[in-house]
């Protein structure tokens, strides 16, 4: 398969996606394209920072996260903003 055929096949698959899947695919593609930059940034973090990020991702995957709205509400009440 040459490059033009591959691009056409890729486009056709993307064109058939619903909105949610399209947004997800877009995010995955951007992450892939930017992965080299991400790896460079990751290696510049301390071990403690890396562990904190990994722990946070695991919490989110286990539905232990706190929604943005809950956090905003908490701090608005705390600081009377």
N, CA, C and O of each residue as an XYZ file, in Angstrom:
324
protein
N       0.859     -1.177      0.000
C       0.000      0.000      0.000
C       0.903      1.239      0.000
O       1.786      1.385      0.845
N       0.658      2.122     -0.969
C       1.481      3.334     -1.016
C       0.901      4.405     -0.082
O      -0.158      4.211      0.515
N       1.587      5.502      0.034
C       1.189      6.556      0.969
C      -0.188      7.115      0.628
O      -1.001      7.316      1.531
N      -0.472      7.370     -0.639
C      -1.774      7.923     -1.036
C      -2.903      6.965     -0.675
O      -3.951      7.400     -0.198
N      -2.704      5.670     -0.894
C      -3.725      4.677     -0.547
C      -3.933      4.612      0.961
O      -5.061      4.508      1.441
N      -2.846      4.674      1.687
C      -2.923      4.644      3.140
C      -3.678      5.855      3.679
O      -4.525      5.717      4.562
N      -3.376      7.043      3.151
C      -4.070      8.262      3.574
C      -5.554      8.188      3.257
O      -6.381      8.591      4.075
N      -5.904      7.677      2.081
C      -7.306      7.554      1.692
C      -8.038      6.576      2.606
O      -9.157      6.846      3.043
N      -7.402      5.436      2.895
C      -8.008      4.458      3.804
C      -8.211      5.074      5.186
O      -9.262      4.902      5.803
N      -7.214      5.781      5.656
C      -7.285      6.443      6.961
C      -8.426      7.470      6.976
O      -9.206      7.518      7.927
N      -8.519      8.284      5.929
C      -9.575      9.293      5.838
C     -10.951      8.641      5.857
O     -11.848      9.107      6.560
N     -11.125      7.578      5.098
C     -12.429      6.907      5.028
C     -12.841      6.348      6.389
O     -14.009      6.423      6.769
N     -11.895      5.798      7.104
C     -12.205      5.276      8.438
C     -12.584      6.404      9.382
O     -13.533      6.270     10.154
N     -11.868      7.495      9.335
C     -12.163      8.652     10.190
C     -13.505      9.261      9.817
O     -14.282      9.646     10.691
N     -13.778      9.346      8.523
C     -15.010      9.958      8.042
C     -16.254      9.220      8.542
O     -17.320      9.826      8.653
N     -16.139      7.941      8.842
C     -17.279      7.154      9.291
C     -17.511      7.176     10.794
O     -18.459      6.558     11.279
N     -16.666      7.874     11.537
C     -16.800      7.885     12.994
C     -17.882      8.853     13.458
O     -18.124      9.882     12.827
N     -18.540      8.502     14.588
C     -19.475      9.450     15.186
C     -18.667     10.511     15.942
O     -17.448     10.394     16.068
N     -19.343     11.533     16.436
C     -18.667     12.688     17.047
C     -17.748     12.286     18.195
O     -16.603     12.732     18.255
N     -18.242     11.443     19.109
C     -17.434     11.059     20.262
C     -16.185     10.283     19.852
O     -15.090     10.545     20.348
N     -16.361      9.332     18.948
C     -15.215      8.543     18.491
C     -14.231      9.417     17.712
O     -13.019      9.220     17.799
N     -14.750     10.378     16.952
C     -13.888     11.278     16.192
C     -13.037     12.123     17.134
O     -11.838     12.288     16.908
N     -13.647     12.657     18.187
C     -12.894     13.449     19.159
C     -11.849     12.597     19.864
O     -10.734     13.053     20.120
N     -12.216     11.353     20.179
C     -11.267     10.452     20.829
C     -10.097     10.137     19.889
O      -8.937     10.157     20.301
N     -10.414      9.848     18.632
C      -9.366      9.555     17.650
C      -8.451     10.758     17.457
O      -7.236     10.603     17.331
N      -9.024     11.942     17.433
C      -8.231     13.163     17.288
C      -7.248     13.294     18.449
O      -6.076     13.613     18.244
N      -7.730     13.045     19.670
C      -6.856     13.116     20.841
C      -5.741     12.092     20.788
O      -4.594     12.395     21.115
N      -6.080     10.879     20.375
C      -5.071      9.827     20.258
C      -4.020     10.207     19.217
O      -2.821     10.047     19.442
N      -4.486     10.711     18.079
C      -3.560     11.105     17.013
C      -2.640     12.242     17.473
O      -1.435     12.212     17.221
N      -3.213     13.235     18.144
C      -2.370     14.328     18.653
C      -1.353     13.815     19.665
O      -0.189     14.216     19.647
N      -1.799     12.932     20.541
C      -0.869     12.365     21.518
C       0.261     11.619     20.817
O       1.420     11.718     21.218
N      -0.080     10.876     19.774
C       0.940     10.147     19.022
C       1.921     11.104     18.353
O       3.136     10.918     18.428
N       1.384     12.123     17.702
C       2.233     13.086     16.990
C       3.150     13.820     17.955
O       4.316     14.071     17.649
N       2.618     14.162     19.116
C       3.384     14.937     20.089
C       4.140     14.067     21.087
O       4.719     14.592     22.038
N       4.147     12.758     20.894
C       4.715     11.861     21.894
C       6.200     12.113     22.148
O       6.651     11.962     23.284
N       6.959     12.484     21.147
C       8.384     12.748     21.369
C       8.556     13.912     22.324
O       9.375     13.849     23.241
N       7.784     14.983     22.115
C       7.862     16.126     23.015
C       7.437     15.726     24.420
O       8.043     16.150     25.405
N       6.383     14.901     24.508
C       5.900     14.469     25.816
C       6.972     13.661     26.549
O       7.169     13.822     27.753
N       7.661     12.792     25.806
C       8.699     11.989     26.439
C       9.845     12.856     26.927
O      10.407     12.600     27.991
N      10.197     13.882     26.158
C      11.243     14.794     26.591
C      10.828     15.520     27.871
O      11.627     15.656     28.797
N       9.582     15.982     27.920
C       9.085     16.674     29.109
C       9.022     15.721     30.296
O       9.368     16.090     31.419
N       8.574     14.486     30.038
C       8.456     13.497     31.110
C       9.821     13.243     31.745
O       9.933     13.164     32.968
N      10.829     13.117     30.937
C      12.163     12.812     31.475
C      12.736     13.983     32.273
O      13.668     13.797     33.055
N      12.195     15.174     32.087
C      12.661     16.330     32.849
C      11.981     16.452     34.213
O      12.391     17.264     35.043
N      10.939     15.643     34.444
C      10.259     15.671     35.736
C      11.054     14.882     36.759
O      11.786     13.955     36.414
N      10.901     15.263     38.036
C      11.535     14.483     39.099
C      10.770     13.172     39.267
O       9.637     13.040     38.803
N      11.400     12.206     39.936
C      10.743     10.918     40.196
C       9.466     11.133     41.005
O       8.470     10.442     40.790
N       9.494     12.082     41.927
C       8.313     12.375     42.749
C       7.172     12.937     41.889
O       6.015     12.561     42.080
N       7.487     13.823     40.955
C       6.471     14.376     40.063
C       5.886     13.290     39.164
O       4.673     13.231     38.965
N       6.751     12.430     38.620
C       6.278     11.334     37.778
C       5.350     10.408     38.558
O       4.307      9.999     38.049
N       5.731     10.073     39.800
C       4.903      9.199     40.633
C       3.555      9.850     40.917
O       2.528      9.171     40.899
N       3.543     11.138     41.177
C       2.296     11.846     41.431
C       1.361     11.795     40.235
O       0.153     11.619     40.396
N       1.899     11.946     39.056
C       1.086     11.891     37.840
C       0.542     10.480     37.634
O      -0.639     10.304     37.337
N       1.398      9.481     37.791
C       0.967      8.086     37.630
C      -0.114      7.738     38.653
O      -1.114      7.106     38.311
N       0.086      8.146     39.902
C      -0.921      7.895     40.942
C      -2.245      8.562     40.594
O      -3.309      7.974     40.790
N      -2.185      9.775     40.085
C      -3.407     10.508     39.712
C      -4.143      9.811     38.582
O      -5.369      9.707     38.616
N      -3.419      9.334     37.588
C      -4.045      8.618     36.474
C      -4.717      7.347     36.975
O      -5.829      7.024     36.558
N      -4.046      6.622     37.872
C      -4.626      5.402     38.433
C      -5.906      5.717     39.211
O      -6.881      4.970     39.124
N      -5.911      6.805     39.962
C      -7.113      7.197     40.699
C      -8.264      7.491     39.744
O      -9.395      7.069     39.984
N      -7.982      8.214     38.661
C      -9.021      8.516     37.682
C      -9.553      7.247     37.036
O     -10.759      7.106     36.837
N      -8.649      6.317     36.706
C      -9.074      5.059     36.091
C      -9.929      4.226     37.038
O     -10.743      3.421     36.586
N      -9.757      4.407     38.344
C     -10.544      3.694     39.353
C     -11.738      4.515     39.840
O     -12.318      4.224     40.886
N     -12.099      5.547     39.064
C     -13.238      6.424     39.399
C     -13.113      7.047     40.778
O     -14.110      7.198     41.484
N     -11.909      7.406     41.165
C     -11.666      8.034     42.454
C     -11.368      9.527     42.307
O     -10.959     10.180     43.267
N     -11.571     10.056     41.118
C     -11.277     11.458     40.864
C     -12.372     12.371     41.381
O     -13.458     11.916     41.742
N     -12.082     13.643     41.414
C     -13.039     14.673     41.815
C     -13.302     15.535     40.597
O     -12.368     15.980     39.929
N     -14.572     15.772     40.307
C     -14.912     16.543     39.113
C     -14.457     17.995     39.248
O     -14.298     18.515     40.353
N     -14.257     18.620     38.119
C     -13.863     20.026     38.070
C     -14.874     20.883     38.821
O     -14.500     21.761     39.599
N     -16.152     20.624     38.586
C     -17.205     21.424     39.237
C     -17.161     21.303     40.750
O     -17.385     22.285     41.459
N     -16.874     20.101     41.255
C     -16.776     19.918     42.708
C     -15.600     20.708     43.280
O     -15.723     21.318     44.342
N     -14.483     20.703     42.597
C     -13.301     21.434     43.066
C     -13.579     22.936     43.072
O     -13.262     23.623     44.043
N     -14.167     23.444     42.000
C     -14.482     24.871     41.915
C     -15.443     25.273     43.028
O     -15.254     26.298     43.684
N     -16.465     24.467     43.233
C     -17.455     24.763     44.287
C     -16.785     24.806     45.661
O     -17.048     25.704     46.460
N     -15.917     23.825     45.929
C     -15.225     23.760     47.220
C     -14.424     25.037     47.482
O     -14.499     25.616     48.565
N     -13.656     25.466     46.478
C     -12.786     26.613     46.699
C     -13.520     27.945     46.609
O     -13.082     28.932     47.201
N     -14.618     27.985     45.883
C     -15.441     29.196     45.902
C     -16.038     29.393     47.287
O     -16.063     30.506     47.814
N     -16.522     28.292     47.875
C     -17.079     28.370     49.232
C     -15.992     28.714     50.240
O     -16.217     29.504     51.157
N     -14.820     28.125     50.071
C     -13.728     28.352     51.018
C     -13.248     29.791     50.996
O     -12.969     30.368     52.048
N     -13.148     30.378     49.810
C     -12.604     31.723     49.685
C     -13.659     32.770     49.374
O     -13.333     33.914     49.056
N     -14.918     32.380     49.467
C     -16.052     33.298     49.226
C     -15.900     34.080     47.933
O     -16.128     35.289     47.900
N     -15.514     33.390     46.871
C     -15.305     34.061     45.575
C     -16.567     34.071     44.772
O     -16.584     34.592     43.656
